[in-house]
Amino acid sequence: MYEQDKPARFRVFAELTDYYNFEFTNANKKMYSARLNDKDGVAIAGYVEKQSELGQALFELLKDGKPHPVVLELTYGKESQNSSVVTITNMFGYRWREYPEELQ
């Protein structure tokens, strides 16, 4: 079993998708869907509010349709129905860096 409402950071390759399932089945109008792969290619689906600052920042990063390396905070919500579906709750930097100023 997975821990609900306990955020954790992950280094993943993220790319936008049109996959909406489980508690997010009808969320395509208000949420972005992202395929999140680890370095071994194991994937889960992550969702973030389109109108949120985080959603807009993630969209800007991923809108080219290519996978991008990023550090994300992921959480299983109280209503989680499947361990392969998470909510994206924060982004800590691009290209697997925790501090964006490392890229300047």
Biotite code that builds the C-alpha atoms (Angstrom):
import biotite.structure as struc

atoms = struc.array([
    struc.Atom([0.000, 0.000, 0.000], chain_id="A", res_id=1, res_name="MET", atom_name="CA", element="C"),
    struc.Atom([1.138, 3.544, -0.654], chain_id="A", res_id=2, res_name="TYR", atom_name="CA", element="C"),
    struc.Atom([1.058, 6.472, 1.778], chain_id="A", res_id=3, res_name="GLU", atom_name="CA", element="C"),
    struc.Atom([-1.636, 9.028, 1.056], chain_id="A", res_id=4, res_name="GLN", atom_name="CA", element="C"),
    struc.Atom([-1.132, 12.769, 1.608], chain_id="A", res_id=5, res_name="ASP", atom_name="CA", element="C"),
    struc.Atom([2.605, 12.324, 2.180], chain_id="A", res_id=6, res_name="LYS", atom_name="CA", element="C"),
    struc.Atom([4.573, 14.227, -0.507], chain_id="A", res_id=7, res_name="PRO", atom_name="CA", element="C"),
    struc.Atom([7.931, 12.989, -1.766], chain_id="A", res_id=8, res_name="ALA", atom_name="CA", element="C"),
    struc.Atom([10.463, 14.291, -4.302], chain_id="A", res_id=9, res_name="ARG", atom_name="CA", element="C"),
    struc.Atom([11.319, 12.359, -7.434], chain_id="A", res_id=10, res_name="PHE", atom_name="CA", element="C"),
    struc.Atom([13.723, 12.904, -10.312], chain_id="A", res_id=11, res_name="ARG", atom_name="CA", element="C"),
    struc.Atom([11.762, 12.031, -13.421], chain_id="A", res_id=12, res_name="VAL", atom_name="CA", element="C"),
    struc.Atom([11.495, 12.590, -17.142], chain_id="A", res_id=13, res_name="PHE", atom_name="CA", element="C"),
    struc.Atom([8.161, 14.394, -17.616], chain_id="A", res_id=14, res_name="ALA", atom_name="CA", element="C"),
    struc.Atom([6.121, 14.897, -20.765], chain_id="A", res_id=15, res_name="GLU", atom_name="CA", element="C"),
    struc.Atom([2.545, 16.036, -21.406], chain_id="A", res_id=16, res_name="LEU", atom_name="CA", element="C"),
    struc.Atom([0.001, 13.349, -22.280], chain_id="A", res_id=17, res_name="THR", atom_name="CA", element="C"),
    struc.Atom([-3.738, 12.975, -22.794], chain_id="A", res_id=18, res_name="ASP", atom_name="CA", element="C"),
    struc.Atom([-4.063, 10.097, -20.309], chain_id="A", res_id=19, res_name="TYR", atom_name="CA", element="C"),
    struc.Atom([-6.796, 10.663, -17.713], chain_id="A", res_id=20, res_name="TYR", atom_name="CA", element="C"),
    struc.Atom([-7.791, 7.741, -15.518], chain_id="A", res_id=21, res_name="ASN", atom_name="CA", element="C"),
    struc.Atom([-9.073, 6.710, -12.090], chain_id="A", res_id=22, res_name="PHE", atom_name="CA", element="C"),
    struc.Atom([-9.976, 9.783, -10.006], chain_id="A", res_id=23, res_name="GLU", atom_name="CA", element="C"),
    struc.Atom([-8.804, 12.009, -12.900], chain_id="A", res_id=24, res_name="PHE", atom_name="CA", element="C"),
    struc.Atom([-10.967, 10.375, -15.614], chain_id="A", res_id=25, res_name="THR", atom_name="CA", element="C"),
    struc.Atom([-12.969, 13.550, -16.301], chain_id="A", res_id=26, res_name="ASN", atom_name="CA", element="C"),
    struc.Atom([-10.298, 16.103, -15.358], chain_id="A", res_id=27, res_name="ALA", atom_name="CA", element="C"),
    struc.Atom([-8.969, 16.990, -18.825], chain_id="A", res_id=28, res_name="ASN", atom_name="CA", element="C"),
    struc.Atom([-10.554, 20.468, -18.804], chain_id="A", res_id=29, res_name="LYS", atom_name="CA", element="C"),
    struc.Atom([-8.974, 21.537, -15.511], chain_id="A", res_id=30, res_name="LYS", atom_name="CA", element="C"),
    struc.Atom([-5.833, 19.398, -15.142], chain_id="A", res_id=31, res_name="MET", atom_name="CA", element="C"),
    struc.Atom([-2.705, 18.723, -17.189], chain_id="A", res_id=32, res_name="TYR", atom_name="CA", element="C"),
    struc.Atom([-1.660, 15.101, -17.427], chain_id="A", res_id=33, res_name="SER", atom_name="CA", element="C"),
    struc.Atom([2.031, 14.205, -17.496], chain_id="A", res_id=34, res_name="ALA", atom_name="CA", element="C"),
    struc.Atom([3.773, 10.906, -18.031], chain_id="A", res_id=35, res_name="ARG", atom_name="CA", element="C"),
    struc.Atom([6.516, 10.626, -15.414], chain_id="A", res_id=36, res_name="LEU", atom_name="CA", element="C"),
    struc.Atom([9.302, 8.127, -16.139], chain_id="A", res_id=37, res_name="ASN", atom_name="CA", element="C"),
    struc.Atom([12.174, 7.191, -13.881], chain_id="A", res_id=38, res_name="ASP", atom_name="CA", element="C"),
    struc.Atom([15.651, 6.471, -15.259], chain_id="A", res_id=39, res_name="LYS", atom_name="CA", element="C"),
    struc.Atom([14.663, 2.834, -15.862], chain_id="A", res_id=40, res_name="ASP", atom_name="CA", element="C"),
    struc.Atom([11.580, 3.790, -17.887], chain_id="A", res_id=41, res_name="GLY", atom_name="CA", element="C"),
    struc.Atom([8.996, 2.895, -15.231], chain_id="A", res_id=42, res_name="VAL", atom_name="CA", element="C"),
    struc.Atom([6.108, 5.332, -15.683], chain_id="A", res_id=43, res_name="ALA", atom_name="CA", element="C"),
    struc.Atom([3.286, 6.782, -13.640], chain_id="A", res_id=44, res_name="ILE", atom_name="CA", element="C"),
    struc.Atom([0.712, 9.474, -14.454], chain_id="A", res_id=45, res_name="ALA", atom_name="CA", element="C"),
    struc.Atom([0.878, 12.850, -12.720], chain_id="A", res_id=46, res_name="GLY", atom_name="CA", element="C"),
    struc.Atom([-1.766, 15.557, -12.679], chain_id="A", res_id=47, res_name="TYR", atom_name="CA", element="C"),
    struc.Atom([-1.619, 19.283, -11.930], chain_id="A", res_id=48, res_name="VAL", atom_name="CA", element="C"),
    struc.Atom([-4.232, 22.093, -12.055], chain_id="A", res_id=49, res_name="GLU", atom_name="CA", element="C"),
    struc.Atom([-3.983, 23.983, -15.360], chain_id="A", res_id=50, res_name="LYS", atom_name="CA", element="C"),
    struc.Atom([-4.774, 27.373, -13.797], chain_id="A", res_id=51, res_name="GLN", atom_name="CA", element="C"),
    struc.Atom([-2.252, 27.043, -10.956], chain_id="A", res_id=52, res_name="SER", atom_name="CA", element="C"),
    struc.Atom([1.153, 28.714, -11.054], chain_id="A", res_id=53, res_name="GLU", atom_name="CA", element="C"),
    struc.Atom([2.722, 25.253, -10.894], chain_id="A", res_id=54, res_name="LEU", atom_name="CA", element="C"),
    struc.Atom([0.551, 23.966, -13.746], chain_id="A", res_id=55, res_name="GLY", atom_name="CA", element="C"),
    struc.Atom([1.456, 26.906, -15.946], chain_id="A", res_id=56, res_name="GLN", atom_name="CA", element="C"),
    struc.Atom([5.180, 26.546, -15.188], chain_id="A", res_id=57, res_name="ALA", atom_name="CA", element="C"),
    struc.Atom([5.111, 22.816, -15.919], chain_id="A", res_id=58, res_name="LEU", atom_name="CA", element="C"),
    struc.Atom([3.184, 23.409, -19.143], chain_id="A", res_id=59, res_name="PHE", atom_name="CA", element="C"),
    struc.Atom([5.778, 25.976, -20.280], chain_id="A", res_id=60, res_name="GLU", atom_name="CA", element="C"),
    struc.Atom([8.524, 23.424, -19.694], chain_id="A", res_id=61, res_name="LEU", atom_name="CA", element="C"),
    struc.Atom([6.722, 20.534, -21.413], chain_id="A", res_id=62, res_name="LEU", atom_name="CA", element="C"),
    struc.Atom([4.731, 22.219, -24.201], chain_id="A", res_id=63, res_name="LYS", atom_name="CA", element="C"),
    struc.Atom([7.249, 21.155, -26.873], chain_id="A", res_id=64, res_name="ASP", atom_name="CA", element="C"),
    struc.Atom([5.990, 17.572, -26.484], chain_id="A", res_id=65, res_name="GLY", atom_name="CA", element="C"),
    struc.Atom([9.383, 16.168, -25.512], chain_id="A", res_id=66, res_name="LYS", atom_name="CA", element="C"),
    struc.Atom([10.337, 14.546, -22.192], chain_id="A", res_id=67, res_name="PRO", atom_name="CA", element="C"),
    struc.Atom([12.285, 16.812, -19.841], chain_id="A", res_id=68, res_name="HIS", atom_name="CA", element="C"),
    struc.Atom([14.246, 15.892, -16.702], chain_id="A", res_id=69, res_name="PRO", atom_name="CA", element="C"),
    struc.Atom([12.818, 17.598, -13.618], chain_id="A", res_id=70, res_name="VAL", atom_name="CA", element="C"),
    struc.Atom([12.510, 17.198, -9.842], chain_id="A", res_id=71, res_name="VAL", atom_name="CA", element="C"),
    struc.Atom([8.853, 17.022, -8.804], chain_id="A", res_id=72, res_name="LEU", atom_name="CA", element="C"),
    struc.Atom([7.053, 16.596, -5.524], chain_id="A", res_id=73, res_name="GLU", atom_name="CA", element="C"),
    struc.Atom([4.357, 13.948, -5.909], chain_id="A", res_id=74, res_name="LEU", atom_name="CA", element="C"),
    struc.Atom([1.494, 13.005, -3.593], chain_id="A", res_id=75, res_name="THR", atom_name="CA", element="C"),
    struc.Atom([-1.189, 10.358, -3.418], chain_id="A", res_id=76, res_name="TYR", atom_name="CA", element="C"),
    struc.Atom([-4.429, 12.142, -2.451], chain_id="A", res_id=77, res_name="GLY", atom_name="CA", element="C"),
    struc.Atom([-7.035, 10.915, 0.007], chain_id="A", res_id=78, res_name="LYS", atom_name="CA", element="C"),
    struc.Atom([-9.125, 9.727, -2.932], chain_id="A", res_id=79, res_name="GLU", atom_name="CA", element="C"),
    struc.Atom([-6.285, 7.878, -4.698], chain_id="A", res_id=80, res_name="SER", atom_name="CA", element="C"),
    struc.Atom([-7.579, 4.800, -6.460], chain_id="A", res_id=81, res_name="GLN", atom_name="CA", element="C"),
    struc.Atom([-4.341, 3.502, -7.984], chain_id="A", res_id=82, res_name="ASN", atom_name="CA", element="C"),
    struc.Atom([-0.643, 3.642, -7.103], chain_id="A", res_id=83, res_name="SER", atom_name="CA", element="C"),
    struc.Atom([0.290, 4.644, -10.670], chain_id="A", res_id=84, res_name="SER", atom_name="CA", element="C"),
    struc.Atom([-1.624, 7.948, -10.453], chain_id="A", res_id=85, res_name="VAL", atom_name="CA", element="C"),
    struc.Atom([-0.345, 10.947, -8.442], chain_id="A", res_id=86, res_name="VAL", atom_name="CA", element="C"),
    struc.Atom([-0.879, 14.649, -7.946], chain_id="A", res_id=87, res_name="THR", atom_name="CA", element="C"),
    struc.Atom([2.054, 16.930, -8.789], chain_id="A", res_id=88, res_name="ILE", atom_name="CA", element="C"),
    struc.Atom([2.343, 19.322, -5.846], chain_id="A", res_id=89, res_name="THR", atom_name="CA", element="C"),
    struc.Atom([5.628, 21.150, -6.455], chain_id="A", res_id=90, res_name="ASN", atom_name="CA", element="C"),
    struc.Atom([8.536, 21.534, -8.853], chain_id="A", res_id=91, res_name="MET", atom_name="CA", element="C"),
    struc.Atom([12.045, 22.134, -7.542], chain_id="A", res_id=92, res_name="PHE", atom_name="CA", element="C"),
    struc.Atom([14.026, 22.913, -10.644], chain_id="A", res_id=93, res_name="GLY", atom_name="CA", element="C"),
    struc.Atom([14.723, 21.901, -14.162], chain_id="A", res_id=94, res_name="TYR", atom_name="CA", element="C"),
    struc.Atom([17.219, 19.355, -15.396], chain_id="A", res_id=95, res_name="ARG", atom_name="CA", element="C"),
    struc.Atom([17.250, 17.536, -12.039], chain_id="A", res_id=96, res_name="TRP", atom_name="CA", element="C"),
    struc.Atom([18.604, 20.483, -10.103], chain_id="A", res_id=97, res_name="ARG", atom_name="CA", element="C"),
    struc.Atom([16.996, 21.383, -6.806], chain_id="A", res_id=98, res_name="GLU", atom_name="CA", element="C"),
    struc.Atom([17.974, 25.048, -7.067], chain_id="A", res_id=99, res_name="TYR", atom_name="CA", element="C"),
    struc.Atom([17.129, 26.849, -10.348], chain_id="A", res_id=100, res_name="PRO", atom_name="CA", element="C"),
    struc.Atom([19.961, 29.365, -9.786], chain_id="A", res_id=101, res_name="GLU", atom_name="CA", element="C"),
    struc.Atom([22.405, 26.501, -10.482], chain_id="A", res_id=102, res_name="GLU", atom_name="CA", element="C"),
    struc.Atom([21.612, 26.989, -14.158], chain_id="A", res_id=103, res_name="LEU", atom_name="CA", element="C"),
    struc.Atom([22.538, 30.688, -14.224], chain_id="A", res_id=104, res_name="GLN", atom_name="CA", element="C"),
])
